[in-house]
């Protein structure tokens, strides 16, 4: 699909389907969470973030299957970059204090997990990684880190989740009748994402080839923007409902899951360890993603430690930092 006349319309049509299906996934995921009575942070981390990250997952698997590892890696790091851009813009609009203050231990644990996974990914990319059967050493470390990290987040939020479960039990009868409809809707939306993401990856690769911009930049810019639109939609909607735990759980849960996508996609890549395919543009994007996530953590801590209060202004620095990083990724991709 090297012709722009074909690749661009397919990309746009696939993007529209991914966005609408992703938003539907988030809506049904939120309803499933309502039925279960789980806490908003845990719901955002495990259910909503995974649901809205299905486009990244399927796009990356497709990318490696068509031998475009640069596109896959660019999508992962670009998605994490734009997720933090999104949450900083939401904080600026809805109030930095409203979003970042009074965040409990499980929220802070989730942010640390996402940052640590980003650092692990960067380090193994630098080292070139080592093959380990159908996977690699780096992929195994990332996968184990994600599972252990989610367990730590779960344990950190046990008290708040128990209280939410009690409230959910009180309303269980109201939601039982809708459970089948919700699960059917969730499954249908997931199926649409699976199909649309396949064509999204193929058309994005065609655009990269036809324009000469490079798969790294196309992944960091075009594909990551499209595949993170569901996260952005959920984030804005949750902020409007003042469900700030869901906002942070969705964004940082997605950042962590996106990195977990690397070992999953690596199973479908026949060219060796996926992290060994990292180029200069990927390292810039990965470093920027880690830096932006760290900025979010410092803002959260600034509301708990008086001496760190000035760091709240970092919120306004995150959007331009994203743009600067994107510029460097572009320069490295076209050189």
N, C-alpha and C positions, 0 to 999 in steps of 0.2 A: 504494500500500500504506500508506494513512494510518491505518488502524485498528490499534490496539495488539493487538487480539485475533488479528489475522492477522500483523502485523509481528513481534511478539515470538517466537511459535513458529517462524516462518521463520528469524529471526535465530539462535535457539538451535540449530536443526537445522543451519543452515549453519555455525555456529561449531564444532559437534562434528565435522562433516565436514572443515572446514579444519584443525582441530587434528590429527586422526588422519592425514589425508593429508599434512600438513606434517611430522609426526613420521616418517612412512614415507619421505618425500622425504629427510629428513636421514639416516635409516638407510641407505637405498640409496645416497645421495650419499657417505656415509662408506665404503661398500663399493667404490664406483667409485674413490674416492681410494686405497683400499687396493690395488686392482688396478694403478693407474697408478704407485704408489710416490712420490707427491708429498709434500712436507713438510706438517706439520699446519697451520702458519700459512697457507700458500698454499691448502691445501685448504679451510680454514675461510673464507678470504677470497673465493675465486672460486667454489668448488663448493657448499659447505654453506650459506654465507650467501645466495647467490643462490637456492638451492633453497628455503630457509626463508622467503625474502622474496617468493616467488611469490604468496602471499595478498595482500600489500600491493600488488604490481604489478597483479594482476587486479582487486582491489577499487577501486583508484584509477582504472583505465581505465573500469570500469563507472560509477563515481561521476561522472566528467566526461561520460560519454555520456548520463547521465540529468540533466545540468545541475546537479550538486551539487559544484562545485569546492571549496567550503568543507569538505565531508566528505573529499575527497581530500587536501587540504593538511593538515587536522587529523590524518589517519591517518599521513602521512609524519612530521610533527614529533612526534606522540604516540608513534609507534613508536620513534623514536630516543630519546625521553625514557625510555620504559619499558625499552628495551634496557640503558641504563646503570643504571637502577634494578635490573634483574636481575643484572647482573654485579657490582654492589656487594654485593647480598645474598649472592650465591654466594661472593664474597671473604670476607665476614664469617663465613659458615658453614664454608668450607673453608680459611680462612687467608689473610690479606691478603698475607703474604710469599709463600706458595705460588703465588698467582695472578699477582701483579704483579712480583715480583723476577726478576732474571736474564732479562728479556725482550730479545731480540736487536734489531738495527737494523731489520729488516723490520717487526716489531711496532710500534715507535715511528713508523716511516714511515707505516704504515697509520692509526694514530691521528691523526697530523697531517693526512693526506689527508682523513679524515672531518671533522675540525674545519674545515679550509679550505673544504670543500664547503658546510658549514653556514653559514659566514660569507658566502660568495658568494651563497647562496640568500637569506639575510637582507637583504643589501645590495640585491639586485635587487628584492626584495619592497618595500623602502622606496622605491626609485626608480620602481616601477611597471612596470618592464620595457618593452621595445619589440618590437612584432611584426616578424618577419622571415620572410615567406612563411608556410608552414604552422606555423612554430615561432616562437621569439623569441630575442633577443640573450642574455638570461639563461639560457635553456634550452641554447643552444649552448655557452655558457661552462661551465655545469655538466657537460654531456656530455663536453666536451673535458677538463675538469678530472678527471673520473672516470677516463677512459681513460689519461691521462697519469699520474695517481696510481697506478693499478694497475700500470703499467709500472715506476714507481719502486719499488713494493713488491716486484715480481718481481725487479728487479735487486738490491735490498737483501738478498734472501734466497737468492741464487743458490747460495752455498756449502752452506748447510744443506739446500737442496732437492736438490742433487747427491748428497749423502750419503744422503738418504732414497731417492732413485731407485735408487742402487746396491743398497740393502737390498731395495727392491721387486723389482728384477730377479732377485735370488736366489730370491724366492718366487713368481715369475711363473707357473710351472707349476702351483702349487697353486690359483691364482685363475682361470686361463684357463677352466676348465670351468664356472665360475659366472657368467661375464661376461654371457652372454645373459639369464639369469634376473635378474640385477641391473639391466640396462638396461631390461628389460620392466617390472620392478617400479617403477623410477624414472619411466618414462613414464606408467604407469597412475596413479601417485600424483599426477603433475603434471596429468593430465586431470581428476582429481577436484577438485583445487584450482581449476582454471579454471572449472569449473561451479559449485562451492559459493561461490566468491568473488563471482560475479555476484549470486546471491541474497543474500549477506551485505550487499553495498552497497545493494541496493534496500530490504531490510528495515531497515537502519540509517537510511536516509534517511526511511523511514516512521515510525520511532520518533522521530526528530528533529522531524518535522512534527507528530506527534500529541502529543508531550509539551511542545513549545515550548522544549526545552533548547537548540536550535540545532545546526546541522550541525558547527560548529567543535568544540564540546565533545563531541558524540557521536563525532566522528572521533578526537579526542585521547584519549578515555576508552574507550568500548566497543569500537569497531572496532580501535583500536591494540592493546588488550589481547588481543583474539582473534587478530589476525593475527601477533602476536609470540609467541604461545604455542609455536609450533614452535621458535623461537630459544631460548626459555627451556628447553624440554625438552632440546634438544641441549646447551645450556650446562651444565645440571645433570649430564647423562649424561657429558659430556666431563670435567667436574671430578671426577666419581667415578672416572674412569679416569686421573686426573692428567694429562690431555692439555690443559695450560693454554694452549698455543699455539693449539689448536683453539678453546678458549673465547674468547680474545681475537680471533682471526681471524673467528669466527662473528659475534660481537657488533659489532665495529667494521666488519667487512666488510658486515654488514647495514645499519649506520647509513649507510655511504657509498652502498650500492646503493639504499637508500630515497630518498636525495636524487637519485640518478640516475633514479629513477622519475618525478620531476617532468617532465623534458623528454620522456620517453616518453609519459606520460599527456597532456601538453600537445598532442601531435600529434592527439589524439582530441577536443580541446576546441574547439568552434567559436566560443566567446565571446571569443577573443583570448588574450593571454599569460596562462597560468595563475597566474603569480606576481603579476599585477596584481589578482588576486582576494583577496589576503591581507587579513585583518581584524586588529583589535587582538589578539584571542585567538590568532591564528596567530603574530603577532610575539612574544607572550609565550612560546608553546610553542617557537618556533624559537630564541629567545634562551636559553631554559632548556635545550634540547637541546645547543646549542653549549657552554653553561656546564658541563653535566654531562659532556660528552665531554672538555672541557679538564681537568676534575677528575680523570678517569681518567688522562690523560696526565701530570699532575703527580704522581700516585701512583706511576706507573711510574718517573718521573725521580727520585723520592725515594729509590729503592733504588740509584740510581747516583751520586747526589751527596749527600754527608754533610750539607751545610748544609740540604738540603731534607727531611731525615728526618722532621721534625714533620708534614709534609704527608701522611704515610701515614694520619693520623687523618681525612683528608678522606673516606675510605671510609665512615665512619660518618655523615657529613653528607649524602652523596648521596641516600639514601632519603628523609629528611625534606625535602630540597630539592625532590625530585620531587613530593611531596605538596603543598608550598606552591605550586609552579608550577601544579599542577593546579587548586588552589583559585582562583588568579587567572584561569586560563583559563575556569573555570566562571562566575565573576562577570562577566567580560567577554562571555561568550556569552549570558547571560540578560538583560543590561542592554538 
